[in-house]
Amino acid sequence: MKGLESIGHFIDGKTVGSADGASMLSVDPTGRTAWAEVARGSTTDVDRAVAAARSAFTEGPWPRMTQDERSAILHDVADALQDHADEMALLDTRDMGRPIALTRDNDIARSAANLRFFADDARLAVDTSFPGRPGHHIYTRHEPAGVVAAVSPWNFPLMQATWKIAPALAYGNTVVLKPAEQSPASATRLAELAVQAGLPPGVLNVVHGPGPGGAGEALVAHQGVDLITFTGETRTGEAIMRAAAQGVRAVSFELGGKGASVIFADANLDEAVSVAADAAFSNAGQICLAGSRILVERSVHDRVVEALVDKARQLRLGDPRDPRTQVGPLSSAEHHAKVSGHLRRATEEGAVLLAGGDQEGWWVAPTVVVDAPADAAVCREEIFGPVVTVHPFDTEQEAVRVANATPYGLSAMVFTSRLARAHRVAGQLRAGNVWVNCFWVRDLRSPFGGFGHSGIGREGGGHSREFFTEPKTVVMDVT
């Protein structure tokens, strides 16, 4: 379309349009106008991408390179990404409204770090030998699994894509990436930079389009795919599991969350409120790890609520291209309608909104909700917006029970000055990631994933190696 930028698929080392000429629009949530025309993938496009990935795996040099060679190329890709930091940051800001100060200063560095970490982790990994059986030598090999289907979300487009791509490539696989249709731009550009940096054609392919009924569904159902890694909604994960059962493909899922921040009276309350507010409102609450429920010991409940409301009102809403902006718009009209609908329903169910609420455009101001019944939707469902509920508790046992009263189990936070309590409560919380007096501190060696409806499997360090490779035992008669 005239005046719009063009974003194509990236297949076998080239940027191409859809086989049938179909396209879709990428909408800038700040002005609520289309800024790019994007290739809309069909089954034919997915077939082309999977065929390119399969050829690169079975016939190309990538799986046959030494680990040092692969790792060196991934470091070169990370260099290229950082050399184009301003360009890449602006693509994600335009696509989903994340403030430029975060996409540029945080997301690019973390995306490059993902590539560098797994390049080094794969290079330094060791296999196992089992001595002691007379006349035989027994050892293991970790070999690339094949073609990986990677489906990434829109809330951190580049960062989440590299979290999947980096380990898959580091261990010798080839990849077909389907980014979220709301945030396609950085994926194609990353693939272009990767090939320019030395990645062989066909090793990383990108196909755009919707999930259900579109390129995403076709990709996860494709029998040419060996592994599926997905981040997104729990219901979509269930659908992908059904598709993966055909052909018995392995899956790794990071799904929804409804994390709890548990604040005890003995905590440093100023610090607890600051961290809990960041956990609730960062990225306009569009984080699976968000602490969207705050549980506060009753003796300090009112004080915490007052401080939290003040913190929420201080956050600066605005144009995400402005470096001073802290809260950008929500990602799409559909998502804005979902979040604002939750707020209307919350008041209908008896909750009180002390700060924030729906704003002009696709913004929702950081919102603090109190007095919500335990069975209210705002307390049970993942809202994925800048909305936090606050609830009092009287005992440690009650706090743990309420924190665990959800089918999700991705994250939780504990704020206390008592070391024994910190260890005890962390051990009782049903969550894959528990932070004590902090939030979102990540070590890429540690396992990342969730309990229950929050996912299947773990990724990070050796856990990613186990997923993206096929361990093989070799037994040799050496007599």
C-alpha positions as CSV (number, residue, x, y, z in Angstrom):
1,M,0.0,0.0,0.0
2,K,1.2,3.5,-0.8
3,G,3.2,5.3,1.8
4,L,3.7,2.2,4.0
5,E,6.9,0.4,4.7
6,S,7.1,-3.2,3.5
7,I,8.0,-6.1,5.7
8,G,8.4,-9.5,4.1
9,H,9.0,-13.1,5.1
10,F,12.7,-14.2,5.3
11,I,13.2,-17.6,3.7
12,D,16.4,-19.3,2.6
13,G,18.4,-16.1,3.0
14,K,16.1,-13.8,1.1
15,T,13.3,-11.3,2.0
16,V,10.3,-12.3,0.0
17,G,6.6,-11.6,-0.2
18,S,3.8,-14.2,0.3
19,A,3.4,-16.8,-2.4
20,D,-0.2,-15.6,-2.9
21,G,0.5,-11.9,-2.6
22,A,-1.5,-11.7,0.6
23,S,-0.6,-9.0,3.2
24,M,-1.7,-7.5,6.5
25,L,-1.0,-4.2,8.3
26,S,1.1,-3.5,11.3
27,V,-0.5,-0.7,13.3
28,D,1.4,1.8,15.4
29,P,-0.5,1.8,18.7
30,T,0.6,5.4,19.5
31,G,-1.3,7.0,16.6
32,R,-3.5,4.0,15.9
33,T,-2.6,4.0,12.3
34,A,-0.9,1.5,10.0
35,W,2.8,2.1,9.4
36,A,3.8,-1.1,7.5
37,E,2.4,-3.6,5.1
38,V,3.5,-7.1,6.1
39,A,3.5,-10.3,4.1
40,R,0.7,-12.6,5.3
41,G,1.9,-16.2,5.4
42,S,0.0,-19.1,3.9
43,T,0.5,-22.9,4.1
44,T,2.6,-22.5,1.0
45,D,4.9,-20.0,2.7
46,V,5.3,-22.2,5.7
47,D,6.1,-25.1,3.4
48,R,8.8,-23.0,1.8
49,A,10.3,-22.0,5.1
50,V,10.3,-25.5,6.6
51,A,11.8,-26.9,3.4
52,A,14.6,-24.3,3.5
53,A,15.2,-25.1,7.2
54,R,15.2,-28.8,6.5
55,S,17.6,-28.5,3.6
56,A,19.9,-26.3,5.7
57,F,19.9,-28.9,8.4
58,T,20.4,-32.1,6.3
59,E,22.7,-30.7,3.6
60,G,24.0,-27.3,4.8
61,P,27.1,-26.5,6.8
62,W,25.5,-25.2,10.0
63,P,25.1,-28.5,11.9
64,R,28.5,-29.7,10.6
65,M,30.5,-26.7,11.7
66,T,32.6,-27.0,14.8
67,Q,31.1,-25.5,17.9
68,D,33.7,-22.7,17.9
69,E,32.7,-21.7,14.3
70,R,29.0,-21.6,15.1
71,S,29.6,-19.6,18.3
72,A,31.8,-17.1,16.5
73,I,29.0,-16.4,14.0
74,L,26.5,-15.9,16.8
75,H,28.8,-13.4,18.4
76,D,29.0,-11.6,15.1
77,V,25.2,-11.6,14.9
78,A,25.1,-10.0,18.4
79,D,27.6,-7.4,17.2
80,A,25.4,-6.6,14.2
81,L,22.4,-6.3,16.5
82,Q,24.1,-3.8,18.7
83,D,25.5,-1.9,15.8
84,H,21.9,-1.4,14.6
85,A,20.5,-0.7,18.1
86,D,18.6,2.5,17.4
87,E,17.0,1.0,14.3
88,M,16.0,-2.2,16.0
89,A,14.7,-0.5,19.1
90,L,12.4,1.8,17.0
91,L,10.9,-1.1,15.2
92,D,9.7,-2.7,18.4
93,T,8.5,0.7,19.7
94,R,6.5,1.4,16.6
95,D,5.0,-2.1,16.5
96,M,3.8,-2.5,20.1
97,G,4.2,0.8,21.9
98,R,7.0,-0.2,24.3
99,P,8.9,3.0,25.4
100,I,12.0,3.7,23.4
101,A,14.1,4.1,26.6
102,L,13.4,0.4,27.3
103,T,13.6,-1.1,23.8
104,R,16.9,0.8,23.2
105,D,18.6,0.6,26.6
106,N,17.3,-2.7,27.8
107,D,15.9,-5.0,25.1
108,I,18.8,-4.6,22.6
109,A,21.4,-5.4,25.2
110,R,19.5,-8.4,26.5
111,S,18.8,-9.7,23.0
112,A,22.6,-9.5,22.2
113,A,23.3,-11.1,25.6
114,N,21.0,-14.0,24.7
115,L,23.0,-14.7,21.6
116,R,26.3,-14.3,23.3
117,F,25.4,-16.5,26.3
118,F,24.2,-19.4,24.3
119,A,27.1,-19.2,21.9
120,D,29.4,-19.5,24.9
121,D,27.3,-22.0,26.8
122,A,27.3,-24.4,23.8
123,R,31.0,-23.9,23.3
124,L,31.8,-24.7,26.9
125,A,29.3,-27.6,27.4
126,V,30.7,-31.0,28.2
127,D,29.4,-34.5,27.5
128,T,29.6,-37.4,30.0
129,S,31.7,-40.5,30.1
130,F,30.8,-43.5,32.2
131,P,33.9,-45.4,33.2
132,G,34.1,-48.7,35.0
133,R,32.6,-51.3,32.7
134,P,35.5,-53.6,31.6
135,G,36.1,-53.7,27.9
136,H,33.7,-50.9,27.1
137,H,33.8,-47.2,26.8
138,I,30.4,-45.5,27.3
139,Y,29.8,-41.8,26.6
140,T,27.2,-39.3,25.6
141,R,26.7,-36.9,22.7
142,H,24.3,-34.0,22.4
143,E,23.3,-33.7,18.8
144,P,21.0,-31.0,17.2
145,A,17.4,-32.1,17.1
146,G,16.5,-30.7,13.7
147,V,14.1,-28.0,12.6
148,V,12.7,-25.9,15.4
149,A,9.4,-24.0,15.1
150,A,9.7,-20.9,17.3
151,V,6.5,-18.9,18.0
152,S,7.3,-15.6,19.9
153,P,5.0,-13.1,21.5
154,W,4.4,-9.4,20.9
155,N,5.2,-8.0,24.4
156,F,9.0,-8.2,24.0
157,P,9.3,-8.9,20.3
158,L,13.1,-9.0,19.7
159,M,14.1,-10.1,23.2
160,Q,11.7,-13.1,23.3
161,A,12.6,-14.1,19.7
162,T,16.3,-14.2,20.5
163,W,15.6,-16.2,23.7
164,K,14.3,-19.0,21.4
165,I,16.6,-18.5,18.4
166,A,19.9,-18.3,20.3
167,P,19.9,-21.7,21.9
168,A,18.3,-23.4,19.0
169,L,21.0,-22.1,16.6
170,A,23.9,-22.5,19.1
171,Y,23.3,-26.2,19.4
172,G,23.2,-26.7,15.6
173,N,19.5,-26.6,14.8
174,T,17.8,-24.6,12.0
175,V,14.8,-22.4,12.8
176,V,11.5,-21.2,11.4
177,L,10.4,-18.2,13.5
178,K,6.7,-17.0,13.5
179,P,6.6,-13.7,15.4
180,A,3.4,-12.3,16.7
181,E,1.4,-10.6,14.0
182,Q,1.2,-7.5,16.1
183,S,5.0,-7.1,16.1
184,P,6.6,-8.5,12.9
185,A,9.2,-5.9,12.0
186,S,12.2,-6.7,14.2
187,A,12.1,-10.4,13.3
188,T,12.7,-10.0,9.6
189,R,15.4,-7.4,10.2
190,L,17.2,-9.6,12.7
191,A,17.2,-12.4,10.1
192,E,18.6,-10.1,7.5
193,L,21.4,-8.9,9.8
194,A,22.2,-12.5,10.8
195,V,22.8,-13.6,7.2
196,Q,24.9,-10.5,6.6
197,A,26.9,-11.5,9.7
198,G,27.6,-14.9,8.3
199,L,24.7,-17.2,9.2
200,P,24.2,-19.6,6.2
201,P,21.0,-19.2,4.2
202,G,18.1,-21.4,5.4
203,V,19.3,-21.6,9.0
204,L,17.0,-18.9,10.2
205,N,13.7,-18.3,8.4
206,V,10.8,-16.0,9.4
207,V,7.2,-16.3,8.3
208,H,4.6,-13.8,9.3
209,G,0.8,-14.1,9.8
210,P,-1.8,-14.8,12.4
211,G,-1.7,-17.9,14.7
212,P,-5.1,-19.6,14.6
213,G,-6.1,-20.4,11.0
214,G,-2.9,-18.8,9.7
215,A,0.8,-19.2,9.5
216,G,1.2,-20.1,13.2
217,E,-1.2,-23.0,13.1
218,A,0.3,-24.3,9.8
219,L,3.8,-24.1,11.3
220,V,3.1,-26.0,14.5
221,A,1.1,-28.7,12.6
222,H,3.8,-29.1,10.0
223,Q,5.3,-32.6,10.1
224,G,8.7,-31.3,8.9
225,V,9.1,-29.6,12.3
226,D,10.9,-31.5,15.0
227,L,10.6,-29.2,18.1
228,I,8.1,-26.4,19.0
229,T,9.0,-23.6,21.4
230,F,6.2,-21.2,22.2
231,T,5.5,-18.2,24.5
232,G,2.0,-16.8,24.7
233,E,-1.5,-17.5,26.1
234,T,-2.3,-20.7,27.8
235,R,-5.3,-21.5,25.5
236,T,-3.0,-21.2,22.5
237,G,-0.5,-23.5,24.2
238,E,-3.2,-26.1,24.6
239,A,-4.0,-25.9,20.9
240,I,-0.3,-26.3,20.0
241,M,0.0,-29.3,22.3
242,R,-2.8,-31.0,20.3
243,A,-1.0,-30.3,17.1
244,A,2.3,-31.4,18.4
245,A,0.8,-34.8,19.4
246,Q,0.6,-35.6,15.7
247,G,4.1,-36.8,15.0
248,V,5.1,-36.8,18.7
249,R,7.0,-33.5,18.7
250,A,8.5,-32.1,21.9
251,V,7.2,-28.8,23.2
252,S,8.6,-26.1,25.5
253,F,6.0,-23.5,26.7
254,E,6.1,-20.3,28.6
255,L,2.4,-19.4,29.1
256,G,0.3,-17.1,31.2
257,G,0.8,-15.8,34.7
258,K,-1.0,-14.3,37.7
259,G,2.0,-13.6,39.9
260,A,1.7,-12.6,43.6
261,S,3.8,-10.1,45.4
262,V,3.7,-11.0,49.1
263,I,4.7,-8.0,51.4
264,F,5.2,-8.7,55.1
265,A,5.1,-6.0,57.7
266,D,8.8,-6.5,58.5
267,A,9.9,-5.6,55.0
268,N,11.5,-2.4,53.9
269,L,8.2,-1.0,52.8
270,D,9.4,1.8,50.6
271,E,11.6,-0.6,48.7
272,A,8.9,-3.2,48.5
273,V,6.3,-0.8,47.1
274,S,8.8,0.5,44.5
275,V,9.7,-3.1,43.3
276,A,6.1,-4.3,43.5
277,A,5.0,-1.3,41.4
278,D,7.6,-2.0,38.8
279,A,6.5,-5.7,38.7
280,A,2.9,-4.6,38.2
281,F,3.2,-1.7,35.8
282,S,6.4,-2.2,33.8
283,N,5.8,-2.5,30.0
284,A,2.2,-1.3,30.8
285,G,1.7,-4.6,32.7
286,Q,2.2,-6.6,29.5
287,I,4.5,-9.1,31.1
288,C,3.8,-12.8,31.9
289,L,5.9,-12.4,35.0
290,A,3.9,-9.4,36.3
291,G,3.1,-9.3,39.9
292,S,-0.6,-8.5,39.3
293,R,-1.7,-9.4,42.8
294,I,-0.2,-7.8,45.8
295,L,-0.8,-9.4,49.2
296,V,0.0,-7.2,52.2
297,E,0.1,-8.0,55.9
298,R,-2.9,-6.3,57.4
299,S,-1.0,-4.1,59.9
300,V,0.7,-2.2,57.0
301,H,-2.0,-2.7,54.3
302,D,-3.3,0.9,54.3
303,R,0.2,2.3,54.3
304,V,1.2,0.2,51.3
305,V,-1.9,1.0,49.4
306,E,-1.4,4.7,49.8
307,A,2.2,4.5,48.7
308,L,1.3,2.3,45.8
309,V,-1.3,4.7,44.6
310,D,1.2,7.6,44.8
311,K,3.7,5.5,42.8
312,A,1.1,4.7,40.1
313,R,0.1,8.3,39.7
314,Q,3.8,9.4,39.3
315,L,4.4,7.2,36.3
316,R,4.6,9.2,33.1
317,L,2.2,8.2,30.3
318,G,3.0,9.4,26.8
319,D,4.4,8.9,23.3
320,P,6.7,5.8,23.6
321,R,9.2,7.6,21.3
322,D,9.8,10.2,24.0
323,P,12.7,8.9,26.2
324,R,10.8,10.4,29.3
325,T,7.8,8.1,28.8
326,Q,7.4,5.3,31.3
327,V,4.0,3.9,30.2
328,G,3.2,3.6,26.6
329,P,-0.1,2.5,25.0
330,L,-1.4,-1.0,25.0
331,S,-0.4,-3.0,21.9
332,S,-3.7,-3.1,19.9
333,A,-7.3,-2.1,19.8
334,E,-8.3,-5.7,20.7
335,H,-6.0,-5.8,23.7
336,H,-7.1,-2.3,24.9
337,A,-10.7,-3.4,24.8
338,K,-9.8,-6.5,26.8
339,V,-8.1,-4.6,29.6
340,S,-10.6,-1.8,29.8
341,G,-13.4,-4.5,29.8
342,H,-11.7,-6.1,32.9
343,L,-11.8,-2.7,34.7
344,R,-15.5,-2.2,34.0
345,R,-16.3,-5.7,35.1
346,A,-14.2,-5.2,38.3
347,T,-16.3,-2.3,39.4
348,E,-19.5,-4.2,38.6
349,E,-18.3,-7.0,40.9
350,G,-17.7,-4.6,43.8
351,A,-14.1,-3.6,43.4
352,V,-12.8,-0.1,43.9
353,L,-10.3,1.6,41.6
354,L,-8.1,4.0,43.5
355,A,-5.9,5.1,40.7
356,G,-5.6,4.9,37.0
357,G,-8.2,3.6,34.6
358,D,-9.0,3.9,30.9
359,Q,-7.5,6.9,29.0
360,E,-7.8,8.5,25.6
361,G,-6.4,6.3,22.8
362,W,-5.1,2.9,23.7
363,W,-3.6,3.9,27.1
364,V,-4.6,2.5,30.4
365,A,-3.1,4.4,33.3
366,P,-1.5,2.3,36.1
367,T,-4.5,1.1,38.1
368,V,-4.7,0.0,41.8
369,V,-7.8,-2.1,42.6
370,V,-8.9,-2.8,46.2
371,D,-11.9,-4.6,47.8
372,A,-12.2,-7.0,44.9
373,P,-14.0,-10.3,45.9
374,A,-11.6,-13.3,45.8
375,D,-13.7,-14.8,43.0
376,A,-13.8,-11.7,40.9
377,A,-12.4,-12.0,37.4
378,V,-9.8,-9.3,38.1
379,C,-8.3,-11.5,40.8
380,R,-8.4,-14.8,38.8
381,E,-7.7,-14.0,35.2
382,E,-4.6,-12.8,33.5
383,I,-5.3,-9.2,32.5
384,F,-2.0,-8.4,30.9
385,G,-2.3,-4.7,31.5
386,P,-1.2,-2.1,34.1
387,V,-3.7,-3.4,36.7
388,V,-2.9,-4.7,40.2
389,T,-5.2,-5.9,42.9
390,V,-4.3,-5.4,46.6
391,H,-5.5,-7.8,49.4
392,P,-4.8,-7.9,53.1
393,F,-3.7,-11.1,55.0
394,D,-3.2,-11.9,58.6
395,T,-0.8,-14.9,58.7
396,E,2.0,-16.3,56.7
397,Q,0.0,-19.5,56.1
398,E,-2.9,-17.4,54.7
399,A,-0.5,-15.4,52.4
400,V,0.9,-18.7,50.9
401,R,-2.6,-20.1,50.5
402,V,-3.9,-17.1,48.7
403,A,-0.8,-16.7,46.5
404,N,-1.1,-20.3,45.4
405,A,-4.9,-20.0,44.8
406,T,-4.5,-19.8,41.0
407,P,-3.9,-22.4,38.2
408,Y,-0.9,-20.3,37.1
409,G,2.5,-20.6,38.6
410,L,5.1,-18.6,36.6
411,S,6.3,-16.0,39.2
412,A,6.0,-14.7,42.7
413,M,7.8,-12.2,44.9
414,V,8.4,-12.1,48.7
415,F,9.3,-9.0,50.6
416,T,10.6,-9.5,54.1
417,S,13.7,-8.8,56.3
418,R,13.6,-12.2,57.9
419,L,15.9,-14.7,56.2
420,A,14.2,-17.8,57.6
421,R,10.8,-16.5,56.5
422,A,12.1,-15.7,53.0
423,H,13.4,-19.3,52.5
424,R,10.3,-20.9,54.0
425,V,7.8,-18.9,52.0
426,A,9.8,-19.2,48.7
427,G,9.8,-23.0,49.2
428,Q,6.0,-23.1,49.6
429,L,5.1,-20.9,46.7
430,R,4.0,-22.8,43.6
431,A,5.9,-20.8,41.0
432,G,8.8,-21.4,38.7
433,N,10.5,-18.1,39.5
434,V,10.5,-16.6,43.0
435,W,12.2,-13.3,43.7
436,V,12.9,-12.2,47.3
437,N,13.1,-8.4,47.8
438,C,13.7,-7.9,44.0
439,F,12.1,-8.5,40.6
440,W,13.3,-9.8,37.2
441,V,16.9,-10.4,38.2
442,R,17.8,-13.1,35.6
443,D,20.8,-15.4,35.4
444,L,20.6,-17.1,32.0
445,R,22.1,-20.3,33.4
446,S,19.1,-20.8,35.7
447,P,15.9,-22.7,34.7
448,F,13.1,-20.5,33.4
449,G,9.5,-21.7,33.2
450,G,6.3,-22.2,35.2
451,F,4.1,-24.6,37.1
452,G,0.5,-25.6,36.1
453,H,-1.1,-23.4,33.4
454,S,2.1,-21.3,33.1
455,G,3.9,-23.8,31.0
456,I,5.8,-27.0,30.3
457,G,9.5,-27.5,30.6
458,R,12.3,-25.2,31.4
459,E,14.8,-23.2,29.3
460,G,18.1,-21.5,30.2
461,G,21.6,-22.9,30.3
462,G,21.7,-26.7,30.4
463,H,17.9,-26.9,30.4
464,S,17.9,-25.3,26.9
465,R,20.6,-27.8,25.8
466,E,18.4,-30.7,26.9
467,F,15.5,-29.4,24.9
468,F,17.2,-28.3,21.7
469,T,19.4,-31.4,21.4
470,E,18.9,-35.2,21.3
471,P,21.2,-36.8,23.9
472,K,22.7,-40.0,22.5
473,T,24.5,-42.7,24.4
474,V,27.4,-44.4,22.6
475,V,28.7,-47.8,23.8
476,M,32.0,-49.0,22.3
477,D,33.6,-52.4,22.7
478,V,37.3,-51.5,23.2
479,T,38.7,-54.9,23.8
